[in-house]
Every structure is written in C-alpha cells, then in structure tokens.
Amino acid sequence: MSKESSGAAGVAYLPFAGRFALLFFFLLSSIVFYPSAESSGLGYYGFRILGVIIILLTVWAVTFSRGLLLLVLVLAVPSIVQHLFFHPHTPGLLPFLNRLLSLAFDLLIISIISWHIFQTERPNAETIFGALCIYLLLGFAFGSVYSAIENRRPGAFYLAPTLNSHPVPDRFDFVYFSFGTLTELGSPGMTAVAPVARSVSLLEAILGVMYLAVLISRLISAYRSAETVEEVKEVLEETRR
C-alpha cells in the first residue's frame, strides 16, 4: 500500500518537475528577444506571444495549491492584456492601472516562489532555479516600474543621444536599465533624472545586493544542516551496530 501511494504521489508530482528550470529558460529567452519588442513585423508579434507563454508558464509553475490558482489567474489577466495590446507609452488611466495590476502579478509570483524556496529544508537543483527565477523576475518587475514612472512623468529618464538612436526610452531600455541597476553593472547611455526614478533605482540596487547575500547565506546554512543530519544518522547507525 505504501509503494502504491508513493508511486501515485510521484506520478502526481511529475507534471511539476523542473518547472522552475523551464521558467528560467523562458525568462532568459525573453531577454534575448527583447530588442524585437519595439520592431514591426514578425518579431514584434512573436515577442508578444512569447510574453503570454511566459505568463501562463509562470501561473503553472506557482500553482502549488488550488487556493492560489484563482488569485494568480485574476492578476495574470491584466498582465496578458498589457503584453498583447498596450504599448509602453500608451497614455491614459486604463493602461496605467493595467501596468499596476501587472506589477502586482509580478510581486505575487516573486512572493510565492520566495516562500517556496526558503521553506525548503534541503536545497536541490529546482531550488536553485527557483532562486534564479526570482532574481530575473525582480529585474523585469522594476523594469515595469520604470516604464510606469516614464508614462506618468515623461522625461524621468534621459537617453544620451551619442549612445542611442532614439530620444524616448522604449520597452527594452527600461529592462536594460533595470538589470544594469540590479547587477550593479550600470547602464551606459541611460540615466534616471527624476527624483522618483533615482529613488527607485537606489532601492533596486540595495535589494539586488541584499537578495544575493540572503540567498547565499540561506543555501550555506541549508547545506550545513543537511550535512549535520547525515552525520547524526551515521553516528546512530554506528551505535546500533
């Protein structure tokens, strides 16, 4: 009976095996194809379809329980609408509210994955990929914040004309600036001018450093705990002999 139940549990878990690794691969793919977001033609529509696939994959990856599924799906709808219909510079209150709901979806996903990762007693490959997904999602989430700031306060970001062929920041510029800030590599050619933009960029830089420090310390402590448990088991087995 125990074998059957364990086998059934294994079969039930199979559809979710490797979900964070797959999500990480698609998130990296979106960074590679992000320059196509503002182009016309096949690349433009292909990138938007890729964005919708990533959202659906994200919903699938974080549905650890049915209770979360409804909330995640409700917030996923505005994010899908934004990727399909709204341009980053589309004016109006409705696009702005849609961006806020899309940002809420990103924050919810980050919270769910973080809770799952840091509740895991023994880290494995899936745990590592989940932590990497959080790091990438942070970059995309702050990119959405910068886009919303530019939408409400045009001119919040300055593009150096000698390094850019366009005067107004596009979707990829915000992602480029966000990951440059998150990784502390910088983003030559783009500068935060408005005080709110500078404040948010400082917050992102601080969170980026803190996240890596907390993640590394968590993994080290988890590995040490696992080693301690194994050592205790070995000692108990030797005493029984």
N, C-alpha and C positions, 0 to 999 in steps of 0.2 A: 504493500500500500504506500509506503514511504517512497519507493522508487517511482511509482506511478505519479504520485503527487509532485515529486521533484522534477520528473520529466515534463509534466504538464506546465509547471512553473517555468521550466527552461523554454518550452515552446512559446509560452505567453510572452516571454521576455525577448525572444528573437527579433520581432519587428522593431524593437527599440535599441538593439545592439548597434553600437557605432554611430548613434545619432549625432553626437557632438562632433565626431570626426567628419561626418558628412556635412554638417552645418559649417564647420570651419573651412572646409574646402570651397564651399559655395561663397562664403564671405570673402575669401581671398580672391576668388574668381571675379566677384563684383568690383573689387579694387582694380583688377587688371582691365576690366571692360568699362570702367567708369568714364574714361575720356569719350566714349561713344554716347554718353548720356545727352550731350548737347548737339550732337551731329544729327543730320537729317538722313532719312533713308532706312535701310535695313538695320543698321547698327543702333539707331535710336529706339526702334520698336523692340529689337532683340534685348536691349538692356532693360527696358521696362518690364518685359516678360520675365527676365532673369530676377528682377527685384520682387515680382509677385511670387515666383517659385521659392525665393529665399524666405519670404514671409510665411508661406504655407509650410515650408520645411521647419521654420522656427516654431510654429504652432505645434507641429508634430513632435518636435524634439523636447518640448517642455510639458507635454500633457502627461504628467506622472499620475494624475488623478482626474476623475471626471468633474470634480468640483472646480478645478482651474480652467477646464476646457471652455466653458461658457464665457468667462471673463476674458480669456485670451482671444477668443474668436470675436467678441464685441469690439475690442480695441484693435484687432487686426484689420477690420473692415476699413476704417479711415486711412490706415497705412497703405492698404492696397489701392484705395481711391487716389491717394497722393501720388503713388508711383505711376498710375495709369493715366491720370487726367491733368494733374496740376503741375505747372512749370514752377521752378523755384522763385521766379519773380512775378508770379501771378498775383495781382493786387486784390484787395478785398478782405472782408472779415471772415468769410467762409473758408478760403484757403488757409488763412492764419489759424483758425480754430482747428482745421483739419491737421495742420502741422503739429499743433499742441497735442492732439489725440494720438497722432503717430509717435510723437516723442514719449507719451505716456505708455504706449505699447512697448517701445524700446526699453524704458525703465522697468516695466513689469517683467519683461523677459530677462533682463540682467539680474533682477532680484530673485527670480525663480531659480535660474541657473546657479547663482551665488549660494543660495540656501542649499541647493542640492550638492554643490561641490564641497562646501565647508561642513556639511553634515556627514560626509563620507569618512569613515574611520580609516580605511585603508585605501590610499590613492592608487589609481591604475591609469592605463592609457586613456580611458574615457574621461577620467577626472582631469587629466592634463589638457585634453582637447576642449573640455568644457571651460576651463580657466582661460584658455586662449580665445575661445569664442567671446567670453566676457570682455576681454581686452579689445577685440575688434569691434564689438558692439558699442563699447564706450566711445571709440573714435567716431563711429557713424552717428551715435546719438548727439555728441557735441557738434558734429557737422550740421545736423538738423537745427540745433540751437543757433548756430551762427547764421544759417540761412534765414531763420525766423527773425533774428536781430536785423539783418540787412533788409528784410522785407518791411519791417516796421520803421527802421531808421536808415534810409538809403544813404550811402556814403560812410557807413560804420567801418568798412574795410577799404583799404587803399591798395590798388594794384599798381606796381611800378611799371610805367609804360615801356621802359627799356627791357623788361623781362617778360612782359605779357603782350599778346597780340589783341586783347580785348580790354575795354575800360571797366566793364562791370563784372563782378565775380559770378561765375556760374556754379553749377552743382559740384563739379569736380574740384573747383578752387576751395570750397568750404571743407570738403573731405581732406584735401591736401593740407590745408591749414590745420585742421583738427588733428590729424595723425602726426604732423610735424610738431605740434604742441605737446601731444600726449607722449611721444617718444623723446621729446626734448632735442630733436634734430633741427628744429627750426623750419621755417617755410619762406625761403628767399623769394622776394617778389610780391609778397602779400603781407600787409601789416594791419593790425587792429588799431583803429583810430578812435572810435567812440569809447567813452569810459566803460560802458556796459560790456562792450566786446572785449576790452582789455581785462576786465574783471573776470569774465567767464573763461578767458584763455588762461589766466593765472590759476583759476580753480581747476581747470582740466590738467594743467601741468602738475599741480600738487597731488591730485587724485591718481595720476599716472604713476608717480613715484611711490605713493603710499600703497597702491594696489600691488605693485611688484614686490614691495617689501613684505607686505602681509602674506601674499601668496607664497613667497619663498619660505618664510618662517612657518607657515601652516604645513607646507609639504615636508619640511625638515622634521617638524615635531611629529607628523603623522608617520613618517618612515621610522623614526626612533621608537615610537610607541609600538609599531608593528614588530620591530626587532626585539623589543623588550618582551612582548608577548611570546614570540618564538623561543627566546631564551628561557622564559619561565616554563614553557611546555617541555623543553628539553631537560631542564632540571627535574621536573616532576616525573618524567619518564625514566630518568636515571635512578631516582629514589625508589620508584616502584620495582625496578629490576633488582 
